Amino acid sequence: MIKVSSLSLRADSFALSDIAFTVPTGAYAVLMGRSGCGKTTILEALCGLRTIQSGTIYFGSRDVTALPPAERNVGYVPQDLALFPHLNVRENLAFGLHARGLPSEERVEELGVLLGISDLFGRTTAGLSGGEAQRVALGRALAFRPSVLLLDEPLSALDESTRDEMHSVLRSVREKTGVTTLHVTHLREDAKALADVVLELHGAK
């Protein structure tokens, strides 16, 4: 579950105030709104990458409001994917596990099967297609079995056929992992294809 109550934050002239929503455990929620209205800012606040002025954030029964990002057990795929160009696909998938001192080999193999990317393991990220790169970024976010998965415009740069393919991948991930997901997008197609819960953000002050 994701439960946000009375969330307010400010960055220079941009502000969001009194944001509140709940995503039930295991649900796939899509947060929609026009560009610049604060969708990404909300994800960054949930990750712990953005300081909030007031409010609370719960993941399940845990109050994570004051916790640093590494202690929130959240998987995050940013808009630019942030893949490591000096590492191959296998090493990208294993990165978060190594950082936490966890075994990686078996989990990376599982992710390869789950996301259909086992044949990419030896390749560098520079040569990946858009859909392949999205799968790798998704795998890296899922590697340590987060309780919450946050996706920032994951499909907006893909062509229609690749986007449809990724809809199928995301549905499969949700079915097989049960991870509570919040997916930010401006695409109605994403909401129609994926969402149990649709949230709309109407603007910032």
Stockholm file with secondary structure:
# STOCKHOLM 1.0

chainA/1-205         MIKVSSLSLRADSFALSDIAFTVPTGAYAVLMGRSGCGKTTILEALCGLRTIQSGTIYFGSRDVTALPPAERNVGYVPQDLALFPHLNVRENLAFGLHARGLPSEERVEELGVLLGISDLFGRTTAGLSGGEAQRVALGRALAFRPSVLLLDEPLSALDESTRDEMHSVLRSVREKTGVTTLHVTHLREDAKALADVVLELHGAK
#=GR chainA/1-205 SS CEEEEEEEEEETTEEEEEEEEEECTTCEEEEECCTTSSHHHHHHHHHTCSCCSEEEEEETTEECTTSCGGGSCEEEECTTCCCCTTSBHHHHHHHHHHHTTCCCHHHHHHHHHHHTCGGGTTSBGGGCCHHHHHHHHHHHHHTTCCSEEEEESTTTTSCHHHHHHHHHHHHHHHHHHCCEEEEEESCHHHHHHHCSEEEECCCCC
#=GC SS_cons         CEEEEEEEEEETTEEEEEEEEEECTTCEEEEECCTTSSHHHHHHHHHTCSCCSEEEEEETTEECTTSCGGGSCEEEECTTCCCCTTSBHHHHHHHHHHHTTCCCHHHHHHHHHHHTCGGGTTSBGGGCCHHHHHHHHHHHHHTTCCSEEEEESTTTTSCHHHHHHHHHHHHHHHHHHCCEEEEEESCHHHHHHHCSEEEECCCCC
//
